[in-house]
Amino acid sequence: MGSNIFRSLGVAAATAVAVLGLTGCGSSADNTSTGDPDTLVLASIPSENSGSLQQQYRLVAEVIERETGHKVQFQNATDYAGVIEGQRAGKVQIAGYGPFSYAMAKDSGVPTTAIAAPVDAADAKPGYVSYAITKAGSPIASLADFRGKKVCFVDPSSTSGYLYPSAGLKEAGIDPEKDVTPVFAGGHDASVLAVLNGQCDAGFAYDTIVDKTMPDKGQLKPGDVGVIWRSPTIPTSPIAISTTLSAPLQDKLTAIFRDQLNIPALTAAGRCSGADCALPDGVKYGYVPVQDSLYDGVRQVCKVTRAQACNS
């Protein structure tokens, strides 16, 4: 759908690659028989657990290295555009995207395709929802009450932290650019904390961070915030691989994520056991197959909202 939706990112590839610190990585030493780089760079968008992302991806990297014979270098991006432009420039071969940043990358011509997404159970569907939250006791009861308020979003390219919330606000008659004072917190947990601390009158974050992650860390207690809006289901953040890789390597990476990178398979293969079977963001099961078409809903929401992020 709509290849013109994300025509330009407005971020120079060289700048984003410099942000990622990828200069000279992943492309300087190519395998002469296939053209594939000897080192595969795996980059991920910022996370509320970004300080430990490299450790979270340790098992993923080990399996890829063992199964492909390629070294894996992890890069923690500082923003969404860094991953997009790193992959566009051929510096990133495996990317952990958000749903919107993936659609933006794909539809703006980045040679990438979604192959898998994380779920917490083998039979779970790869999807989640965004919440609008307010501090306990707030008089704000609906999105229509956001007019004139300071509202925390996550990132202009965040699906659950900006795009779907923008669609919800527009449906409630609120222009997310003119009718509120937007604050980009940089992370879902940061958005919640800003609401708790009174820095924002309301904010947005995805369901798991509010329902589980922050409560489990003791950062959020029952009743601290109220959920006043839930978005339609959002497809889960995908793993996408570069289509500039050779077909055999693309097939191998696809099979690794879909068939081997789940807790039962990892345990059966003797690669880990118990707490050692740790996957990114605390995923309880592992990865399941996804197709590019799963993200058409994101594209449609972008058409409806005409958000600045869709054209920037």
Buried (B, 14 or more C-beta within 10 A) or exposed (E): BBEEBBBEBEBEBEEBBBBBBBEEBBBEEEEEEEEBBEBBBBBBBBBBBBEEBBEBBBBBBBBBBEEBEBBBBBBBBBBBBBBBBBBBBBBBBBBBBBBBBBBBBBBBEBBBBBBBBBBEEEEEEBBBBBBBBBBEEBEBEEBEBBBEBBBBBBBBBBBBBBBBBBBBBBEBEBEBEEBBEBBBBBBBBBBBBBBBEEBBBBBBBBBBBBEEBBBEEEBBEEEBBBBBBEBEBBBBBBBBBBEBBEEEBBEBBBBBBBEBBBBEBBBEEEBBEEEEBBBBBBBBBBBBBBEBEBBBBBBBBBBEBEBEBBBB
